[in-house]
């Protein structure tokens, strides 16, 4: 008779699954771009590399990246058995043989027979585990991250979380006092915090933005909220805390994984930029940035034995990019609001860039050799392109090596993912063989593409999966999709 399996969750919510989400900054190609922008040489992507995602959830990010990088080996771990079962099933159905999903607790990673890694990524892990698990991961990284390897870590950041932490405590009070399923307890946690606000608690009067924050998260899916706010551990860190933890491993802060963070003059006032320029230490500089913007969440890259590049601009200018927007839709690219106001692509240069990329990816160097760019400086094209990349309107492109294999592999994966839409699953990403990342498509659009791949009638397939829809409305949506969306998807190698 065997004993019960030991509980190694340490209070992490395992009763419900995490949403089937894709995270752009987990893309090794995005990480390589961020490192290049910071003047750091990234691990090579054209040759074989190894990539580990810790706490992978349902594995969508790893699945996309494995499909788009046949030369690489991907391993992803999670403690929730259903996560691993679903991800492994998708990989098998898509014929992906270079990816492995393993049910592993962090404390068991060290002895799991894993290889050394060029990339290790953990999104939504570090702030949601206890000191024991952080020590286990630190020990693992010390042994298994290669020299020159990159670590991606995202976490709740200070000072932006300083007022959110008491709100989380209120929600946890309601959660732990409630009975029923995890979603029921999440509902109770939200209700308790709302009831305290309704009693005109001084905390909410003093921090009115927290009331708005509570309103913003209340409509979100209960499974997502369970994983986000209701684990036993929930911490917020200064970037200096993270840098201190990783320093003994020979890991140094290299860059934010957010492309827009590489354009400080668009993020900060001139006086702020001047103050930042006087700080030589990168961690101190990042800390000041976080106070300037009251940052709530960080996505950071650390590198072991980082090799510096002589000219970061020259390195960036040689990288190919693909447009993720059609020239006619540049004005529709959603802007982002920073201290300097709303940042949007500069229409003239962005339109020229998107137009040039209609025939495939191009680098800044290649575009500057085109007559259409004679009116622009190299610096303005570079800034225009990086602004587009920061806003998701452009993506770094993979090399042409392995392209046909990548196209076939991502096509198989996409059909498996689109088929899940018939079952009602909400899958947030469709793989592109051009960028190695994913494009966000709605359920109806996924079904249109599935019908196209199967040679079926798209309207009939949508109505079969979504019988509450109107045939006329679906036909109208199909017309818009074929006119406005298909050309872009074709440019990204998806169709």
Buried (B, 14 or more C-beta within 10 A) or exposed (E): EEEEEEEBBBEBBBEBBBBBBBBBBBBBBBBBBBBBBBBBBBBEBEEEBBBBBBBBBBBBBBBBBBBBBBBBBBBBBBBBEBBBEBBBEBBEBBEBEBBBBBBBBBBBBBEEEBEEBBBBBBBBBBBBBBEEBBBBBBBBBBEBBBEBBBBBBBBBBBBBBEBBEBBBEBBBBBBEEBEEEBBEBBBBBBBBBBEBBEEEBEBBEEBEEBBEBBEEBEEBBBBBBBBBBBBBBBBBBBBBBBBEBBEEBBBBBBBBBBBBBBBBEBBBEEEBBEBBEEBEEBBBBBBBBBEBBBBBBBBBBBBBEBEEBEEBBEBBBEBBBBBBBBBEBBEEBEEBEBEBEEBBBBEEBBBBBBBBBEEBBBBBBBBBEEEEBEEBEBEBBBBBBBBBBBBBBBBBBBEEEBBEBBBBBBBBBBBBBBBBBBEEBEBBBBBBBBBBBBBEBBBBBBBBBBBBBEEEEBBEBBBEBBEEBEEEEBEEBBEEBEEEBBBBBEBBBBB
